[in-house]
Amino acid sequence: MVVYLLRHGIAEDAGIGKSDYGRTLTEDGRRKLRQVLTAAAEAHVMPSVVLSSPLVRTLQTAEIAAEVLHFKGDPLQTPVLKPGTTPDQVWEEIRLFRSEPSLLLVGHNPLMSELAGYLLGSPNMQIDFKKGALMKIQLDSFPSSCPSGSLHWYLTAKLASHRSV
Protein backbone atom coordinates (compact mmCIF):
# COMPACT_ATOMS: atom_id res chain seq x y z
CA MET A 1 0.00 0.00 0.00
CA VAL A 2 1.07 3.55 -0.66
CA VAL A 3 0.36 6.03 2.11
CA TYR A 4 0.39 9.73 1.32
CA LEU A 5 0.70 12.10 4.26
CA LEU A 6 -0.58 15.62 3.68
CA ARG A 7 -0.31 18.35 6.28
CA HIS A 8 -3.08 20.94 6.04
CA GLY A 9 -2.35 24.14 4.17
CA ILE A 10 -1.58 27.50 5.75
CA ALA A 11 -4.52 28.53 7.92
CA GLU A 12 -5.62 31.80 9.47
CA ASP A 13 -4.17 32.60 12.88
CA ALA A 14 -6.15 31.73 15.96
CA GLY A 15 -7.87 34.86 17.17
CA ILE A 16 -9.19 35.84 20.54
CA GLY A 17 -12.44 34.01 21.09
CA LYS A 18 -11.93 31.97 17.93
CA SER A 19 -11.87 28.20 18.13
CA ASP A 20 -8.86 26.30 16.78
CA TYR A 21 -11.39 23.85 15.36
CA GLY A 22 -12.90 26.46 12.99
CA ARG A 23 -9.72 28.01 11.54
CA THR A 24 -9.86 28.13 7.73
CA LEU A 25 -7.22 28.06 5.00
CA THR A 26 -5.85 31.37 3.79
CA GLU A 27 -5.77 32.25 0.08
CA ASP A 28 -1.99 31.81 0.13
CA GLY A 29 -2.47 28.45 1.82
CA ARG A 30 -4.91 27.35 -0.88
CA ARG A 31 -2.58 28.53 -3.66
CA LYS A 32 0.49 26.76 -2.29
CA LEU A 33 -1.53 23.62 -1.57
CA ARG A 34 -2.77 23.55 -5.17
CA GLN A 35 0.85 23.84 -6.41
CA VAL A 36 1.84 20.75 -4.43
CA LEU A 37 -1.26 18.80 -5.41
CA THR A 38 -0.98 19.72 -9.10
CA ALA A 39 2.58 18.37 -9.13
CA ALA A 40 1.32 15.23 -7.38
CA ALA A 41 -1.49 14.80 -9.92
CA GLU A 42 1.05 15.09 -12.74
CA ALA A 43 2.98 12.28 -10.99
CA HIS A 44 -0.22 10.17 -11.13
CA VAL A 45 -1.05 10.32 -7.42
CA MET A 46 -4.54 8.82 -7.16
CA PRO A 47 -5.57 7.81 -3.63
CA SER A 48 -8.25 5.15 -3.29
CA VAL A 49 -9.28 6.48 0.15
CA VAL A 50 -8.93 9.95 1.67
CA LEU A 51 -9.01 10.27 5.47
CA SER A 52 -9.04 13.65 7.19
CA SER A 53 -9.05 15.20 10.62
CA PRO A 54 -12.48 16.76 11.28
CA LEU A 55 -11.05 20.26 11.84
CA VAL A 56 -12.10 22.82 9.22
CA ARG A 57 -8.64 23.53 7.76
CA THR A 58 -7.95 19.83 7.23
CA LEU A 59 -11.37 19.20 5.70
CA GLN A 60 -10.75 22.10 3.31
CA THR A 61 -7.32 20.63 2.49
CA ALA A 62 -8.85 17.19 1.90
CA GLU A 63 -11.54 18.67 -0.38
CA ILE A 64 -8.94 20.49 -2.48
CA ALA A 65 -6.85 17.31 -2.64
CA ALA A 66 -9.88 15.28 -3.74
CA GLU A 67 -10.62 17.80 -6.50
CA VAL A 68 -7.06 18.19 -7.82
CA LEU A 69 -6.26 14.46 -7.59
CA HIS A 70 -9.57 13.47 -9.24
CA PHE A 71 -10.67 11.41 -6.23
CA LYS A 72 -14.04 9.78 -6.93
CA GLY A 73 -15.60 10.03 -3.48
CA ASP A 74 -15.84 12.11 -0.37
CA PRO A 75 -13.04 12.42 2.16
CA LEU A 76 -13.80 10.47 5.33
CA GLN A 77 -13.43 12.20 8.68
CA THR A 78 -11.60 10.35 11.43
CA PRO A 79 -10.81 11.46 14.97
CA VAL A 80 -7.42 9.67 14.89
CA LEU A 81 -6.05 12.51 12.72
CA LYS A 82 -7.06 15.26 15.19
CA PRO A 83 -4.39 17.10 17.18
CA GLY A 84 -3.35 15.20 20.28
CA THR A 85 -3.50 11.68 18.88
CA THR A 86 -0.56 9.32 18.47
CA PRO A 87 1.07 7.50 15.54
CA ASP A 88 0.02 4.18 17.14
CA GLN A 89 -3.63 5.22 16.91
CA VAL A 90 -3.25 6.26 13.27
CA TRP A 91 -1.43 2.99 12.49
CA GLU A 92 -4.45 1.02 13.75
CA GLU A 93 -6.66 3.06 11.40
CA ILE A 94 -4.28 2.49 8.45
CA ARG A 95 -4.36 -1.26 9.12
CA LEU A 96 -8.17 -1.20 8.71
CA PHE A 97 -7.63 -0.07 5.10
CA ARG A 98 -4.71 -2.43 4.25
CA SER A 99 -6.59 -3.92 1.29
CA GLU A 100 -6.64 -0.50 -0.42
CA PRO A 101 -3.90 0.33 -2.95
CA SER A 102 -3.37 3.86 -1.61
CA LEU A 103 -4.44 6.03 1.26
CA LEU A 104 -4.21 9.82 1.68
CA LEU A 105 -4.12 11.03 5.29
CA VAL A 106 -4.73 14.74 5.94
CA GLY A 107 -3.72 16.00 9.35
CA HIS A 108 -1.77 18.33 11.62
CA ASN A 109 1.67 18.70 13.14
CA PRO A 110 3.24 17.41 15.24
CA LEU A 111 1.28 14.26 14.32
CA MET A 112 2.27 14.24 10.61
CA SER A 113 5.99 14.57 11.49
CA GLU A 114 5.75 11.86 14.15
CA LEU A 115 3.67 9.59 11.92
CA ALA A 116 6.16 9.87 9.06
CA GLY A 117 9.00 8.72 11.31
CA TYR A 118 6.84 5.96 12.79
CA LEU A 119 5.78 4.61 9.37
CA LEU A 120 9.41 4.66 8.24
CA GLY A 121 10.40 2.46 11.20
CA SER A 122 12.18 5.25 13.04
CA PRO A 123 9.80 6.81 15.58
CA ASN A 124 12.46 9.18 16.93
CA MET A 125 13.20 10.63 13.49
CA GLN A 126 12.83 14.41 13.29
CA ILE A 127 10.99 15.56 10.16
CA ASP A 128 10.26 19.20 9.36
CA PHE A 129 6.83 18.58 7.83
CA LYS A 130 5.80 21.88 6.20
CA LYS A 131 2.22 23.12 5.89
CA GLY A 132 0.72 21.86 2.65
CA ALA A 133 3.55 19.33 2.12
CA LEU A 134 2.93 15.83 0.78
CA MET A 135 4.93 12.68 1.50
CA LYS A 136 4.75 9.27 -0.22
CA ILE A 137 5.55 6.16 1.84
CA GLN A 138 5.38 2.56 0.58
CA LEU A 139 4.22 -0.05 3.11
CA ASP A 140 4.67 -3.71 2.25
CA SER A 141 3.50 -5.27 5.51
CA PHE A 142 1.10 -4.46 8.32
CA PRO A 143 2.52 -5.76 11.62
CA SER A 144 0.60 -4.98 14.80
CA SER A 145 3.29 -2.41 15.62
CA CYS A 146 6.55 -0.99 14.29
CA PRO A 147 5.94 -0.71 10.54
CA SER A 148 8.98 -0.14 8.34
CA GLY A 149 7.93 1.61 5.17
CA SER A 150 10.14 3.24 2.59
CA LEU A 151 10.15 6.93 1.73
CA HIS A 152 9.60 7.55 -1.99
CA TRP A 153 9.41 11.34 -1.96
CA TYR A 154 8.54 14.49 0.00
CA LEU A 155 7.14 17.54 -1.79
CA THR A 156 6.80 21.04 -0.36
CA ALA A 157 5.19 24.13 -1.89
CA LYS A 158 8.62 25.70 -2.35
CA LEU A 159 9.81 22.72 -4.41
CA ALA A 160 6.53 22.52 -6.34
CA SER A 161 6.78 26.21 -7.30
CA HIS A 162 10.23 25.62 -8.85
CA ARG A 163 9.31 22.64 -11.02
CA SER A 164 9.26 23.00 -14.77
CA VAL A 165 5.92 22.32 -16.41
Secondary structure, 3 states (H helix, E strand, C coil): CEEEEEECCCECCCCCCCCHHHCCECHHHHHHHHHHHHHHHHCCCCCCEEEECCCHHHHHHHHHHHHHCCCCCCCEECHHHCCCCCHHHHHHHHHHCCCCCEEEEEECCCHHHHHHHHHCCCCCCCCCCCCCCEEEEECCCCCCCCCCCEEEEEECHHHHHCCCC
